[in-house]
Amino acid sequence: MTSQRLKVVVERHADGYVAYPLGINGVVVGQGETYDEALEDVRSAIAFHREAFGPDSLDQDDPVQEVFLAETVLAG
């Protein structure tokens, strides 16, 4: 099996970390008390997704090239 690189977002919350890959069709999420635990959990979730839906389920027609974090303000 060949390696596949995916971009993963890891968010820190008051009660732990949440991680999710970008560009995958479907919901794949990991969580943990630490950054490393969340990253390992999302790796496991991605592997399960691939096993459940097949290796082509991770193919990206238009893979994410870069990720930007922006903030906006809503009036009112």
Number of C-alpha atoms within 10 A of each C-alpha: 4 3 5 7 6 17 15 16 14 19 13 15 9 6 9 14 19 22 24 24 20 16 16 19 11 9 11 18 20 20 22 18 14 14 17 14 17 23 23 16 19 24 20 15 19 22 15 13 18 15 11 10 10 12 12 8 15 18 14 13 8 7 13 12 6 6 10 4 4 5 4 5 5 4 4 3
